[in-house]
Amino acid sequence: MSGKGALSVVPAGVLTGDNVRKLFDYAKENKFAIPAINVTSSSIVNAVLEAARDINSPIILQVSQGGAAYFAGKGLANGNQEASIAGATAAAHFIRSIAPHYGVPVVLHSDHCAKKLLPWFDGMLDADEAYFKEHGEPLFSSHMLDLSEESKEENIADCVKYFTRMAKINQWLEMEIGITGGEEDGVDNTGVDNASLYTQPEDIYDVYAALSKISPNFSIAAGFGNVHGVYKPGNVKLRPDILGKHQEYTKEKIGGAEKPLYLVFHGGSGSSKEEIREAVVNGVVKMNVDTDTQWAYLTGIRDYVLKKKDYLLTQVGNPDGPDKPNKKYYDPRVWVREGEKTLYTRVKEACADLGNENRN
């Protein structure tokens, strides 16, 4: 165990409670951030953990509402979020059982939950509380409430209500104020006015003032021109300098430490490395990566299928002979692994962009 790395501060495996804060403090002090990769299957979980292990750094695994439903199986009904609840719970148990074997700190998180998806959030909290009764810690490290479509007052009031419940099991909350453009589970902000993509420092402080009375274990996703999805360079006017202003404003108000806020970067796909670096220097500790990793996972499988096409047209018979079997080419463990390899490479790239290399 390194005397200076993250593993000197927190253990390997899924982190909860104050260990989440200790990890984010370590990231803030050392000016790096941790990518949060959306996972929809055990294959993706394993590839991401493999990348984190080999780059020797912590990682965040997160499930969205749609991703959780997929984890449970597309054949399940989800009218009352039952598949999303079951899938999120199953993913969490799987990640908890496998993560320690990779030897890296893992934050287990749920992604965007808009107001209309709150039954999903409630179901996950029920599972967290049941797990807490048995193990003394919640099932998930953290959850994200995205009430950015609501008024500031309603957003903060609902976050206070949920965070009060979560603090009893020492669980981290991520909230969003201001709007991230584009489209994400349950929220379509593709048509919003650009000015609303930039959160005001006063709004950030109002969130801090309300939530810090309950627990220090929360982070804020602030809008600084970021957009979900992938867009042409130049179409997204990112202002990571705004994040520094948020830190300064809250610091002046509370008279406390440098960079008192734990900030989150949403809509990071397609951002320049310079913009990412500036965001990290200004106190971003977590950056969501989904669009780019989805593409990476596809490319490995796509290239394999195109390259091996003549071995994938029939079960028997290929360019090597009419009686040659093709099982070793169409076995899912072969072609799915090709997607895992390209995803693995993209996760390592995301870690490098954020300075998250050899941090354990």
N, C-alpha and C positions, 0 to 999 in steps of 0.2 A: 504494500500500500504506500503510495507516494505521500511524502510529508506535506506537499503543497497542493496536491490535486483535489478534485471534487471528492474522491473516495476517502480523503482525510477528514472531510466535513460531514458526509452522508454515506449511508451504506449502498451496496449494489441492490438491484431489484426495485420493486415499486415503492416509491416514497410517499409518505403522507404527513399531514400536520406540519409541525415546525421544520421538518426536514425539507419540505418543498421551499419554504422561505430561505432556509440556509443555502440551498442550491442556487436560488435566484440571487441571493446576496453575493455569493461567490462569483456568479456570472457578471453581476453589475460591477463588482470591485475589479474584476479582471478583464472587463470590457469585451465580453463575448455574449452571444445569445444562443439559444438552443432551438433547433428546428422542431416544429410540431408536425408530424406526418400523419395524415388521415389514413386509417387502416380499415379495410372492408373484408378481410379474410385472414386466416392463419398464415397463408403464404406471404402476404404483405407484411404482417407482423414480424415474421421470422427474418425476412430480407432486411427490414429496417433495423432490427436488433443486431443482425450480423454486421451491418455497416457500422453501427455505433460501436460494437465490440472492436472491429478492426481499425477504426479511427480513434479508439480509446477515449471515448467521451460520452457524456450523458445524452439522453434522447427523450423526446416527448411523443407518446403515441396517443392519438385522439380518434374518437368515433363521432361522426355526425349522426343526425337522426336517420337520414336515408342510408348511411353506411351501416348503422346498427341494425336496421331492418334487413339489409342484405346479409349481414353476418348471421342473422337468425334463419334466413332463407326466404327467397322471393315468393315462395308458395304459401307463406303465412299471411293471414289477414292482419291489417294494421290500422283498422278504423279508429281504434281507441289507443293507438300507439303501443299495442301489446307486443307486436313484433320488434319494434324499436327498443322497448324496455328489455325484452328477453334477449335480443341480440347484443345490446350494450352490456348486460349482465354477463352473458356468456363470453363475450370478448374480454371483459375484465378478468374473469376467472381464468381464462386461457393465458392471458398476458401475465397474471400473477404467478401462474404455475411455471411458465417457461422463462420469464425474464431473469431470474437469479442465475440461470445457467449461462447467460451471456456476460455476466460480471460487470454490468454498467448500471448507473442510477437511471431509473425510468420514472417519468411523470405520466400517470395514466389519467387521461382527460376526456371530457365530452365537449364537442364543438358546438357552434351556434345553436341556441334554443330560443326561437322567437316566441312571442306571446301565445300564438295559436298552438304551439308545441309543448306548452307547459305540462300537460299530462305525462309526457315523456320524462320531463325533468323530475316530476313528483315520483314517478315509478323508480327512477334511478336513486333518488334520495331514500325511498323506502328500502331499497336493496342495500344502500350504504349503511343505514341505521341498523338493519338486521345483521350485517357483517360486523359492525362496530360492537354490538352486544356480545358477539362471540369472540372477536379478535382484538377489541380495544382500538381499532382503527377503521376508517371507512373503506369501502370496496375501491372506490375511485380516489385518486389524489385530489382531483379538482373537477369543477364543472364550469361551463360558460353560459351565462344568461345574456342573450342579445335582445334587449328591449329598446334598441336605438330607434325603432320606428315610432315608439310611444313618446309622449311629452317627457321633458327632462324630469319633471316632478314625479310622474308615474314610474318612470324608469328607476329612479333612485329609491322611491318608496318600495317597489317590488323587490329590488335588490336587497334592501335592508331587511325585508321580511324573510326572504330566502336565506340570506347570509346569517341571520340570527339563528335559524335552524341548523345551518351547516357548521357554524362555529361550535355548536355543542358537541360535534364529533370531530372538531379540529380539521375542517376541510377548507381547501382553498377555493375562492370564487374569482372567476374572470368575468368582467362585465364590459359592455361596449357603450360608448356615448359618442354622438356624432355618427355619421353614416359612412360605411365603406360602400363604394359604388359597386355596380355589377350585380351578380345573382349568386345566392348561396341558399342552402336548404331553408325553404320557407320565407325567404326575404328576397324580393326583386327590387333592386335600387338602380336599374340600368338607366332610368329616365330622370334621376334627381338633378337638381340644380347644383352646379359645381361648388358654389360657395358653401353648401351644407356638408361638403366632404371634409371641411376643416373644423375640428372641434376647438372651442374657445377655452383659454386657460381657466376662466372663472368656472366653467362647467366642470372641468377636471377637478378643481379644488372642492367644489360642492360634493362631488362623489367621494373624494378623499375624506372630507370632514364627516360625512354620514357613515361611511363604512369603517373608518379607523376607530370609531367609538366601540365597535363590536369586536374586531380582531385585526391584527396587522396582515392577515393572510389573504390578500386580494390583489388583483392586477386589473389594469384598465387598457382596453383597446380603444385608442383615440384615433379619430379620423385626421389624416394629414394628406389627403388627396389619393389615398390608396383605393384600389379597385379589385374586386374578385374576378378571377378568370385571367386570360392572357390577352394582351392587346399590343398593337404596334408600338415600338419605342416612340416616345414623344406624345402619345395620346394620353398618358397618365402624368399629371403634373404633381409629383410628390414633393412635399415640403417637410423633410425630416427635421429641419431646424426648428419647426414649431414644437417638436417634442422637448427640445431644450428649454423653450420658453415655458412650457407646462411645468417642468421640473423647477425652474427658477421661481415661478409665481407661487407654487405650493410651498417651496422652501422659505420664501419670504414671509408667507402667511403663518407658518408654524414655527419659524426660527430654528429649524432642525438641520438634519444632515444634508449633505450634497445628494442630489437625485433621490428624493424620498419616494418617488413613484416607481412601481413595477409596471412597465409598459409593454404592450403586445402589438406586433406588426401583423395586421391582416392584409390579405390581397397582395402578397409579396411576389407572386409569380410574375416574371418579366421585368422586375426591378433591376436597376444597374447595381453593380457591386459597390460603387461609391455611395449611392443612396442607402443601401443596406448598412454600410459601415457607419455612416453618419447617424442613422437611427440607433444603432447599437451603442455608439459613444454617448448618445443622449438618454440611455437607460432602458432601451428595449431588451428584454431578457428572453422573449419567446417570439418566434416568427412562424406563422402558418405556411405550410407548403402542401398543396394538394394537386392543383392543375398540372404542374410540371412533373410530379411523381406519377400521376395517372398516365401521362404521355410516355414517360420513361418505361413504365411497366409494359405498355403496349409494344414499344419499339422492339424489345427483345423477342417477344412472341411473334410479332409481324415478320421480322427479319428471318427468324427460324423457319416459319411456315413458307415464306417465299423461297428460301434457299433449299428447303427439303421437299418442295411441292410434289415432285415426282415419286416421293416415298410416302405421301400422305393421301393419295387418291384412292387406294384400295388397301385392304388388309394384307393381301398377298400379291406380290408382283411389283417390281420396281426396275430401274435401269440396270441393276446388278443381275437380274434374271427373273423369269416369269413365276418361279416357285419361291422366290425369296420373301420371307415374312417381314412385315413393316412394324411389328409391335414396338421395337425399341425406338422407333421414331414417333409413334403416336401415343405412347405412354404419357399421361399427364405430368408425371414426375420429370419428364425430359423437357417438354415444351414450356410448362409453367416455370420451370427453373430458369429458362432463358429470360423470361420477364423479370424474375427475381434478380438476375445478374445485372440487368440494365437499371432496375430500380435501385439496387445496392449502390451502383456507381453514382446515381443522381443524388441519393441521400448523403453520400460522402461529400459530394460537391456542395450541397446545401450547408453541411456542417462547416466546410472550409470557408464558404462565403461569410459565415457568421463568426468565424474565429474559434469554432468549437472543435478543435483538433488537439489530441493529447491533453485533454483537460482532466482526465481521471488521476 
